[in-house]
Amino acid sequence: MARKNFALRISPELYAALERWAADDLRSVNAQIEYLLTQTVKKAGRWPERRPVPPEPEEPDER
């Protein structure tokens, strides 16, 4: 999956807080921001759902 690049302007204080949080979670700041945005979008019900794969038909019991 190709990643989209864009500029993000945030305050130095917010960046420092994200940097500390990312270090605690062993992530880069970029990965931390992507993680937080993904979680927020999913929680808000805005994540694009993939169509579920239908289950395989069950074989009949031979009793």
Contacts in CASP RR format, 6 or more apart in sequence:
PFRMAT RR
TARGET T0000
AUTHOR 0000-0000-0000
METHOD contacts of the structure
MODEL  1
MARKNFALRISPELYAALERWAADDLRSVNAQIEYLLTQTVKKAGRWPER
RPVPPEPEEPDER
8 33 0 8 1.000
10 18 0 8 1.000
15 29 0 8 1.000
18 29 0 8 1.000
18 32 0 8 1.000
18 33 0 8 1.000
19 29 0 8 1.000
21 32 0 8 1.000
22 28 0 8 1.000
22 29 0 8 1.000
22 31 0 8 1.000
22 32 0 8 1.000
25 32 0 8 1.000
25 35 0 8 1.000
27 35 0 8 1.000
38 47 0 8 1.000
41 47 0 8 1.000
END
